[in-house]
Amino acid sequence: MKEDDEKMVRVTIRMPAKQRDQLAKRAEKAGVPMAEYVRSVLTKKVLAIEPPDELWPLMEMLYSIHDMLLRIRKPEFTEAAQRLEQAILDLQTTLTEPRKAAS
């Protein structure tokens, strides 16, 4: 029997409300139901983290600055644009790649 085919059972645990709220926030941030988030923590499953909505307008602004730097057509501005582009890609990767579940 595959893991996906196994019958689900209910497990009840007690915890302070503050911890429950923290779990709920982490699950919301990961874009999954809290039960799935808790299972992922227990099994150390990798979760993809949902980036905040504010990320994309900021990325557009950074790319706009990047394009302006390229239009100046001077070596120092071209180099700055290349460094900015790499920083943008690093930021995007850091904020969107899957991470190990919190322990």
C-alpha positions in Angstrom: 0.0 0.0 0.0 1.4 3.4 -1.0 1.7 6.2 1.6 -1.0 8.2 -0.3 -3.4 5.3 -0.1 -3.2 4.9 3.7 -6.2 5.6 5.8 -5.9 9.0 7.6 -6.5 9.0 11.3 -7.0 12.0 13.6 -4.4 12.8 16.2 -5.2 15.4 18.9 -2.5 17.3 20.7 -2.6 20.1 23.3 -0.5 23.2 23.0 -0.7 26.8 24.1 -2.8 29.1 21.9 0.3 31.1 21.0 2.0 28.0 19.5 -1.1 27.1 17.6 -1.2 30.6 16.2 2.4 30.4 15.1 1.7 27.1 13.4 -1.3 28.6 11.6 0.9 31.5 10.4 3.6 29.2 9.1 1.1 27.0 7.4 -0.5 30.1 5.8 2.9 31.4 4.7 3.6 28.0 3.1 0.2 28.0 1.4 -1.0 24.7 2.9 -3.6 23.6 5.4 -2.3 23.4 9.0 -2.6 19.6 9.2 -0.4 19.3 6.1 2.1 21.7 7.6 2.2 19.8 10.9 2.7 16.5 9.0 5.5 18.1 7.0 7.3 19.2 10.2 6.9 15.7 11.7 8.2 14.0 8.5 10.7 16.8 7.6 9.1 17.0 4.2 10.3 19.9 2.0 7.7 22.7 1.5 7.6 25.4 -1.1 7.2 28.7 0.6 4.7 31.1 -1.0 6.4 34.5 -1.4 4.6 37.6 -0.1 2.4 39.5 -2.6 4.6 42.5 -2.1 7.6 40.8 -3.7 6.5 41.0 -7.3 5.9 44.8 -7.6 9.3 45.3 -5.9 10.9 42.9 -8.4 9.4 44.9 -11.3 10.8 48.1 -9.8 14.3 46.5 -9.5 14.1 45.3 -13.1 13.0 48.8 -14.2 16.1 50.2 -12.6 18.2 47.5 -14.2 16.9 48.5 -17.6 17.6 52.2 -17.0 21.2 51.4 -16.0 21.6 49.4 -19.3 20.3 52.3 -21.4 23.1 54.6 -20.1 25.6 52.5 -22.1 28.7 53.2 -20.0 30.8 50.3 -18.7 30.4 51.2 -15.1 26.6 51.3 -15.5 26.5 48.1 -17.4 28.5 46.4 -14.6 26.1 47.8 -12.0 23.2 46.5 -14.0 24.8 43.0 -14.2 25.4 43.0 -10.4 21.8 44.2 -9.8 20.4 41.5 -12.1 22.4 38.8 -10.1 21.1 40.2 -6.9 17.5 40.1 -8.2 17.9 36.5 -9.2 19.5 35.6 -5.9 16.7 37.3 -4.0 14.0 35.6 -6.1 15.6 32.2 -5.6 16.0 32.7 -1.8 12.3 33.8 -1.4 10.7 31.2 -3.7 12.7 28.0 -3.5 11.5 25.1 -1.4 12.9 24.8 2.2 13.1 22.1 4.7 10.2 22.2 7.1 10.7 24.0 10.3 11.9 21.8 13.3 
